[in-house]
Amino acid sequence: MSNQKFRVEYDLLGERQVPQEAYYGVHTLRAKENFEISGTAISAYPNLVIALAAVKQAAAMANAELGLLRPDLRDAIVAACIELREGRLQDQFVVDIIQGGAGTSTNMNANEVICNRALELMGHERGEYMYLHPNEHVNLAQSTNDVYPTALRIATFFAIEHLLEAMARLHAAFDEKAVEFAGLLKLGRTQLQDAVPMTLGQEFSTYAVMIDEDMARLREASTLIREINLGATAIGTGITAHPEYARKALEALKQITGIELSTAPNLIEATQDCGAFVQISGVLKRIAVKLSKTCNDLRLLSSGPRAGFGEINLPPMQAGSSIMPGKVNPVIPEVVNQVAFEVFGNDITVTFAAEGGQLQLNAFEPIIASALFRSFRHLSAACITLAEKCVKGITANAEHLRETMDRSLALATALNPYIGYKNATAVAAEAHMQGTTIREVVLRRQLMTETQLDEALRPEALIEPRIYENLANVVAVSGAGHEQNVVAQ
């Protein structure tokens, strides 16, 4: 027989027994029972809980300043909110992140937890709402329709900062490898075919640059998320709120969060519009696309070890097969690929949810929150995992790179300015047919002297723009009498 104790709470549907040890109340209990959807509670996203507490703290401070909330009630609410922002009672946020009601259950979960903790701080029992009430006091001058979007935007801002930190670590890892591999000449490829020379350092520097560009785009998008609709209440008209409430709540919220927030110029528009979340989701998709492309490259470049590209070695992390002894798979790039695929799907979810709003409110922000926070969390983890468990441990197969360069027909491209496109084409064809090198064919046909060829094929000359001097003379002297024969063959 259970010894669990209960307290009785009431709502418009009647009375319910709530566990006495719970800080949440009847509204949260019903929502917990109604929304057994994802199995992921709000507590799984601490930034959202912290943001909700910040909004409630700011509201209490603003209402007290306007003479609408007694100082002792304000102090108790503020103290409870500070505890939540410090990480206490996170486990009391039990409602599923995916829920009906446009986030009302999340708002009430916050109201009830804050209220019952504040009651304790005032010396009362949980559920003694005659002293402090979740709706009358904690939710004073607020609606779910301005609390939830505001908290979601603040939580998103925190998530952006965390993702930027993770991306910075990955950027640094690629940047270090770009320096380490700066002197290793290799073949570039287009359409998976040999193209022209480059260095392995140049190849890795592109991955660092791509991350840097996406970090810039993420910072740009974060400016949109700093515009809030707190003070809009139900639909943006500000009904039930003091005329000065929005301004004072904004100032308090800026102080609490340290974020340079602003109030939307049109609160009716802001209450129904989810465009900022669409923009953020699009940037996350962009990041995921380029991360996945980078991981595709890493898997290709490390393929083998003997029958693939084999240009780099990824650090071995685990045995790769239950049947093939000695096989090691690129498991870290593979998991990042899968995170990217998830982000693509999350972006579609955000798109449909934002489009699905009707008239003065979008009821689908909970699924937007779920999709965005999963994308943020998994992308952040993916960046750190890729940096720490893969990129930092990558090594180059320098000897193999040299051998590939020596055998490559792509060197013919570098000789275009010296011997002309026709000669270069014929040289490449002959080298391919006879299984020899570009160098050997050029020297045998006396298209260039060995000194000229050494100069033309210097690593520095192969990987960056240069001024070609006296090219007409080189072609005229070295190619005279040979072009017709070379092309004919």
HELIX and SHEET records of a PDB file:
HELIX    1   1 VAL A   26  ASN A   34  1                                   9    
HELIX    2   2 ILE A   42  ALA A   44  5                                   3    
HELIX    3   3 PRO A   46  GLU A   65  1                                  20    
HELIX    4   4 PRO A   71  ARG A   85  1                                  15    
HELIX    5   5 GLN A   90  GLN A   92  5                                   3    
HELIX    6   6 THR A  104  LEU A  121  1                                  18    
HELIX    7   7 PRO A  134  VAL A  138  3                                   5    
HELIX    8   8 THR A  144  GLU A  180  1                                  37    
HELIX    9   9 LEU A  200  ILE A  225  1                                  26    
HELIX   10  10 TYR A  245  THR A  257  1                                  13    
HELIX   11  11 LEU A  267  GLN A  272  1                                   6    
HELIX   12  12 GLY A  275  LEU A  301  1                                  27    
HELIX   13  13 VAL A  331  GLU A  355  1                                  25    
HELIX   14  14 GLU A  365  LYS A  389  1                                  25    
HELIX   15  15 VAL A  391  GLY A  393  5                                   3    
HELIX   16  16 ALA A  398  ARG A  407  1                                  10    
HELIX   17  17 LEU A  411  ALA A  414  1                                   4    
HELIX   18  18 ASN A  416  ILE A  419  1                                   4    
HELIX   19  19 TYR A  421  GLN A  434  1                                  14    
HELIX   20  20 ILE A  438  ARG A  444  1                                   7    
HELIX   21  21 GLU A  450  ALA A  456  1                                   7    
HELIX   22  22 PRO A  459  LEU A  462  1                                   4    
HELIX   23  23 LEU A  471  GLY A  479  1                                   9    
HELIX   24  24 GLU A  483  ALA A  488  1                                   6    
SHEET    1   A 2 PHE A   6  ASP A  11  0                                        
SHEET    2   A 2 GLY A  14  PRO A  19 -1                                        
SHEET    1   B 2 LEU A 185  THR A 190  0                                        
SHEET    2   B 2 GLN A 193  THR A 199 -1                                        
SHEET    1   C 2 GLU A 227  ILE A 228  0                                        
SHEET    2   C 2 SER A 262  THR A 263  1                                        
SHEET    1   D 2 ILE A 312  ASN A 313  0                                        
SHEET    2   D 2 THR A 395  ALA A 396 -1                                        
END                                                                             
